[in-house]
């Protein structure tokens, strides 16, 4: 039922087969992987795409080794590093977040899209797929508890749910746009309904994401925000605002995002705000002037 993952693997297979057909595992060497990377870049593909496809190939190769199809001694990924470009910083500054929370939308579609961004920001940067899958059972008093769909198949033991406090703003959004409370198995928001197939659920979520981002882009332009406003910026902004407060530990941010390592969390965090950098650098001259 992991449709998007299956489609990603199929895309990787199509790409690699276009580069070199009839490959055997023994043919996959560091030189071949480097040649594939160069070929992909010559086709105007990004390093991010190369990384996604080769991580899929690495997973299949690991499975082949475990099944005895290919020897561990031939493993090519020890001598070849899969491209992993640093993620671009997509967090908004505090004054921009304030603009987004103070903005009043006349049009209902714009108002709903902006409230989706606000809800994501307030609830630990929850992504749209997880918002769509939320049920009333996930609401525990004034807390929201959920597991990330992205990591539900993780092999980590004792995975804890993500818990977010539902402040008055988040509760108002649920009251305004959510389904009526009552049945704990009913969806929190009217994005999905019971009885949909896995494919239908994926299509609904994809359309919900596309439409929300379309309206967010317009809202950002109308409000004069220079960085493109998307749902993903809510997650980065949530983490970065907590970090910049200098009152919240990295371990709390890591847990709130559902990450398994501090390194992953650091990738989400934008640089310190200019004023924070200036303030910290003033310490250098204390007692020297």
N, C-alpha and C positions, 0 to 999 in steps of 0.2 A: 504493500500500500504506500510505498515511498515513491510516489510518481515523479516528483521533481528530481530526486536522486537518480532514478532510473533514466530519466531524460538526459541528465548531465553525463552519465556514463555512456549513453548512446552517442552523444555529441563527441565525447572523447574518442570513442571507437571510430566514428566516421572520420574524424580529423587524422588520427594516426594511420588509418587505412589509406587515406588519400596521400599521405606522405610516403608510406612504404607498405605495400600489400604483402600478405602471406608471411608475416613475421612469426618466428618461433621465439620462445622465451630466451633461448640461448643467443639469439641475434641482438637482444636488447643490451647494449653496452653503454658505458659513459659517453663514448664518441657518438653513438647513434642518438642518444638523448640530447647531446649538445647540438648535433646536426638538426634534429627536429625543432629545437628551440630557435635556432637561427632561421630555419625555414618558416616557422610560424611568424616570427617578427618580420620577415620579408613579405609575408602575406598581410601585413598591417594588423596582425593580431596583437593584443596587449600581453604583457608579462603575466598579468593576472589570469588571463585565459590559459596561457601555457601552464601556469601553476595548477589551475583547477584540473586540466586534462591529465597532467603527469601525476598528480596525487591519486587520481582514479587508477591510472596504470600501475602505480606503485602498490595500491591496495590489491589489485588483481595479481600482481607479481608475488606479493606476500602470501596470498592464498595458494598460489601455485607451489611455492616452496614448502608450505605446510603440508600439502598433499603429495609431495615428492615428485612433482612434475619437473622441477628444475632444482639444481643444486644450490645450497646456500653460498657456496664459494663463488658463484657467478653473479651474486647480487650487485647490480650496477649502481644502486642509489647510495652506496657508501662513498663512492668516488664522484658522484654527480649531485650537485645541490639544486633542488627544484626552486625556480624563481619564486620569491615571496616579497614583492614590492611593499614598501611601507604604506600603510593605509593613509589616505588623505584625511586631514583633520576636518571634521564637519560639525564641530560644536559651535553654538552661538554664544556671543558675549552676553553678560548679564543684562545690559540695556536692551539688547535685541530680544531676549526672552521676555523682558518686561513689556515690550511693545506687543509681542504675540499674546500675552495674557490680558492686556488692556484693550486690544483691538475689538471693535464691535462690528460684526458682519450683518448686513441687512439681508442678503440673499441666504436662504436656508441651506443650500448645498455648500456654500462657502463656510457658513457657521458650523456645519456638521464636520467638514474636513478639518477646520481649525481645532474643534473640540477633540477630534481623534488625536491630533498632534499633542494637545495639552494632556489628554488622558495618558498617552504613552509616556510623556515626560514625567508626569506625576507618579506613575506606577512603574518605576524602575526601568524606564526605557523599553517597556514591553513592545514587541513587534506586532505588526498587523495580523499576522496569521494567528498568533496567540490571543490577540484581542477577539478575533472572530470565533475562536474555539472556546472562549470563556463561557462557563455556565454559572447559574446562580449558586451552585454548590461551591464555587471557588470563592464566594464572598463569605467571609467568616467575621461577622460583626462589622467592625470598621477596618478590617484587613482583607486584602486580596491574596490568595494563595494559589499558585499554579506551577506547573512544570513546563519548561520550554519544549515545544514540539521539536525544535531543531536538535535537541540533545536527549530526546526520550529513549533513544536506542544506545545511549552511552553504556560503556562497560564499567563505569565507575560505580563502586558500591556505596550504599547509604547516601544516595543523592537526595538532598533536601529540597523541598519546594521553595520557590522564590516568594517572599512575603513583602507586600507593599502596603503601607498605611493609606487608607482611603480618607484623605482630608475632605473638607467641605466642597472644594472645587471638583474633586474627582466624583464625589457623591452626587453633586448637581448634574454632572455630565451623564452619569448613569440614569438619574431620574429623568433627564430631558430626552435622551436618545435610546434608553434601554427598554427591554421587554418588561412587562409587569412582574414583580416578584411573586413567588408562590411555589412553583414546582422547581426543586433544586436541580433537576435535569434539563430544564429549559435554558436556551442560550441567553447570555446576559444582554447581548445586542442583536437586533434583527438583521443579521448578515447571513446566517445559516438557519436551517430548520431541520427537524428530525426527518430521517428517511432518505437523505441525499446519498448518492454513491460517492466513493472516494474521488472519482474524476470530477463529479459535480462540485464537491467541496473545494477542490483545488481551483477549479475555474471561477467559482464565486469569490474566493479569496484573492485570486489574481486580478479579477475585475475590480473588487473593492480597493485593492492597493493602487491599481492604475488610476481609477477615478479620483481617489483621495489625493494622490500625488499631483494629478492634473490641476486640481483646484488649489492645492497648497502652493504650487508654482505661481499661480496668478496672485494669490494672497501675498506671497513674499515680494513680488514685484510691486504690487499696490502699496505695500507698507515701506518700500524702499530698503529692504534687506538685501545686501549685496550677494551673500551666499545663497545658492538655490535652496529654497525651502522644500524639504522632503520629509517623509515620515522617519527616515533613518537618522536625520539630524536630532530628533528628540532623544534618542538613545545616547548619542554622543554628548548632547547638551546636559542630560541628566547626570552622567558620570563626571563631566568636566566641572559642572557647577559645584558638585559636592567636593571635588578635589580642591578647587580654588578657594573654597570656604576655609580651608586649613583647619577644619574642626572635625572632619570625618576621615577615618582611617581607610587605607587602601584595601584592607581585608574586608571592611564593610561594603565598599563599592564593588569589590570582586564578588562577594556573596549576593549582593543585590542584582547584579547583572547575570548571575548564574554561570560565572566563569569558573574553570577548574584551576587556573593559575594566575598569579599576579601579572605575568608577562602579557597574557591576553588582555587583561584589563588596561595595562599601560598603552597598548595599541589603540585603545578607544579614547585615551585622554589627550585632549589638545594641549598645547603649550600654555603655560601660565599667562594670565592677562598682563598686559603691559604695565599697569599700575602696580601689580603684585611684584613683577620683576624689579621695577624701580625701587619699591619699598624695601625689598630684600637686599638690593645692592647698596642701599644707603648704610647698611650695617658695616660694609667694608671700611668706611671712613670714620666709624665711631671711635672717639678717643684719639684720632690721628690729626684732627684739625683744631 
